[in-house]
Amino acid sequence: MKTTLPSALTLACLTLASAVCSAQTSGNIGYGQNGGKARAEQIEHADRVLAKEDLPPTNTSMFLDADVLMNVKADEYVAVFSIAQEGPTVEEAHQKMDSVVKQFTDALKALHIRESDIYVDFIAQPKIYGYEIVDNVAKEKLAGFELKKNVSVHYTDRDLLDKLVIAATKSEIYDLIKVDYVVKDINAVQDKLMAEAATIIKQKLARDERLLGIKVEPPAEVYIERPAIHYPTEMYDSYTAAESESISRPANLAKYTVQQARKGRTLYFNALDGNGFDKVINPIVVEPVVQFTLYLKVKYEVVR
């Protein structure tokens, strides 16, 4: 079989992609989902749709609305690693698990992770079955037990994740489930969104009064207030950058086994952009952020 070495250009592209994507943090949860941005856009669209009961009660009412997006960097993070160990008995599976967990937690403490920031969560202990072949009969029998635990690690330095992954790998832990992003003061973010939305509505009202000659009666009534939060673990999309040749199907195709080439799947953080929003606070996104939105609709009574 002839093996083709990758070109220098291909190697350069792979190296560059690795360097650029180092800040993208999702975990293996990204493989179980797709269309994160599309789901978030559907949520935002639904927030703006008026149900029948949301319509103005009289023809003298006027609505003004504001939709604001704010990108916020996380203050803290929680990485969740999955561990699985097998053994012919429950006791042996637990002994293996205890050894791996201790090795990993010791490595975490060496990275100045406090014991209070590490939590080991018991997940499951299913039985493992295998087959015993006797003559021409494959008889299923109990072969052992599998023990599953998750280790959650709380940290504040975003760049520490690489070291956590290396420490996990040395302990033969290869499954980073996800990374949760924590914003400590959500109320402050929502206050900022409300202030921006109120300013936008006042600007729209002043514009309508100036250009259309509309006059309204105070006070204004908050008709709809719909906040939302979109976390990075929900906002990863994926694609496969590959094209395959078409295959004709001869009559004797059934005698062939087709071995398809492995095609890499790319995961990337696909944040909401400014489409549909009146204002985006912190619009430049170069790393995964928590996206806060607020849809505010205000009702005014028009002076006749």
N, C-alpha and C positions, 0 to 999 in steps of 0.2 A: 504493500500500500504506500502510495506516495504522499508525503506530508509537506504542505506548503508553509514555510515560515512567514509570520506576519511581517509586513513591510515596516520600514522605519516610521512612515507617516502614521500607520495604524497604531504602533506602539506609542507615538507621541500623543495621539488623540486619546488613547486610553489613560495615559498618565495625566493629561490635562483634565479629563473628565473626573478622575479620582480626586484631584486637587480641588476642583470647583465644587464637587458635591459633598465635601467633608462636613459642611455646616448643615446639610439636610439630615434631620433626625426624625425617624419614624419608628423603626423597629420592624420586626417581621409581620406585624399586624397589617402592614401595607399590602402584603400578598393576598390578604383575604378580602380586599375591597377594591373598588374602582369607582370612578365618577364622583369623587369627593367634592370637587368644585361644582359640578352639576347639581348635586343634592343641596349644597348651600345656596345656590342661585334659586332653586325651587322654593326653599324656605323663605328667602328674601322676597320672592315674587308673591308668595302666598300672604305675607305680611301686608302687602300693599293692596290686596284685593278686598273690596268692600262687599260684605254680605248684605242681604236685603235689610236686615235689622240695623246695619251700619249707615244706611242712607239718611240724608238730612230729613228731619220731620216736616219742614215747611219749605216752600219755594223761595223764602227770603234768607235761607241759610247759605253760607259760603264756606267751603273747606279750603284750607291751605295746609300743605304737608312738607315734611323735610325728612330726608333719609341720609344718615351719616354713618360712615365707616371709620373705625379707628384701629390701626395696627399697633399692637402692644407686645414688646419683648417680655418673655417670661422672667420672673424673679427667681424661681426655683424649679427643679425638675425631679421626677421620680422615674427611674429606669426599672423595668420589670424583666427579670431573667427566669427562664423555665429550666428545671432540672428533672431528669427522669433516670431512675436506676432500677435494674432488674436483678432478681435473685431467685433461686429455687425455693427459698422460704421467705416468709415475711421478715424474720429476724435478719437474714443476710441482706435483703434489700434495704432495710433500715440502716444497717451498719455501713453499707456503701454510701447511702445518702448522707449520713452524718459525717462521714469522712470528706465528701465533696463539699458539703456546706461549710464545714469548719475551715477547709483550705481556702475557700472563696472568701468567707467573712474575715479570716486573718489577713488576706491580701487587701481587702477593703479597708481594714483598720490601718494598714501600712500606708494607705492613700489619705489618711486623716479623716476617714468616714467614721462618725461616731456610732457606737453600738445602738443608740436610740434612733438612728437614721437607717437601720437595717431591719427588715421584717421578713421572716420566713413563714410562708403561707402553705399549709397542707392542702393539697388539691384533690388527689384521688389515689386509690390503691387497688387497681383492677387485677383480676386474674389473667394469666397468660396461658393459652392453650396451644398445644402442638399435636402432631399426628404420629402414631406408632403404626408401622407397616407390619402386618402379619399376613403372610401369604399374599393374597390379592385384596386384602381389606385394610383400608387406612382408618384407624380408630382414633378419634379425638380424645386427648387426655390432658389433665392439668400438668403444665410444664413449669410454672413458677408464678411470680408476682412482680408487678411493676409499681413502683412508688413515684408519685409526681408531686413536686413542690415548686412554688414560685418564690423568688427572692426579690423584694422591692428595696431599692436603694435611693435614698433622698440626698440630693446634692444641689449646690448653688452655682458652681462654676461650670458653665456650658461646655468648656473645652475638656472637662474631666471625663467625658463619656468614653473617649478612645481608650483611656487608661482602665476604665471599668471593664470594657470589652476585652482588653488584653488579659486582665486579671481573671475574667470568667473563662477565657479560652485556656489559660494555663491550668484551670481546675476542670477542664473538659466540659465546660458549659458553653454551648454554641447557639443557644436560642435566646436572642433579645426580643421579647414579645412586643414591647412598646416603650415609648417615652412620653410620660404625661408632662404637660406644661402648666405651671402654676403661676397665676397672677395674684399677688397677695391682697391688693386693695381694689377689688372690683367696684366698690361703691364710688371711689374717686374717678374711675374710668367712666362709669355711667353718668356721674355728675357732669363730666366734661362733655360727653355726648349730648346730654340734655341742654347744656348751655349753648353748644354749637347749633343744635336743631332749633332752639328758640330764636337765636340770632338770624338764622336763615329764614324762618317764617316771618319775622318782623321785616326783613329786607323784602321778601316777596309781597307782603301787605303794602309796604310803602310804595313799591313799584306799581302794584295794581291801582292804588289810590291815585298815583301821579299820572299814569298812562291811560287808565280806563275811567277815571272820575268816580270810583267807587268809594263810598263812605260806610264805615261799620260802627256798630255800637259796642262799647266795652260792657262787660269784660269778655275776653276770649274764653272758650271752653275746650279743655283737652278732651278730644273725642276718642283717639286711639293712641296708645303708647305701647309699642312692641319692641322690647330689646331682644337681642340674640347674641350668642357667643359661639364662635366656630374655632375649635381647637385643632392644632396641626395634625393630630392622629386621625382626624376625619377628613383632611384636606389633601391627601396624597392620591395622585392618579398614576397610571402606568401605561406603557405601550411596548410593543415589540418591534424593533427596527430591523425588519427582515422581509424579503420577498422570496417566494418559492417558485420553482419551475412547474409548469403544468405537466401532468402525466397522462399519457394516453392509456386506455384500458384494453389491452389485448385479451383475447378469449382465455388465455392460460395465465392471467394475472394471479389467480388464486394460489398458484404454486410458489409465488414469490413472497418473501418477507421484506417489507419496506422499513428501513431504518432511517428515520428522519434526523436531521442535524439538530443539535441543541441550540436554541435561539434565546439569547439573553433578554430578560424583561427589565425595562428601566422604570424605576419609581422616582417620582419627583413631587415636590411641594407645589401645589397649584392653587395659589391664593385667589380670593375674590379681588377683582380689580375695581376701578372706579365706575364701571358701567352701571347706570341707574342710580348712582348716589349723587346727592347734592354737594357733598364734601367728603374728602378722604383725609384723615389726620394721620400723619406719618406715612405718606404714600409710598416711599421707597422701601421695597422688601428685598433684602439680600439674604435673609435667613428665615426659618420658620417662625411665625409669630402667631399670637392669639388674636383673632379678629373679632372685635366687638361691633355690633351694629345697633342702631336705634331708628325705628320708624315712628315719627310723631305726626299726628294729624290733629289740627285745631279747627274748631268751628267758630265762625263769626256770624252775627246777625247783620244783614245789610240794611242800611237806612234807606227807606223809600221816600 
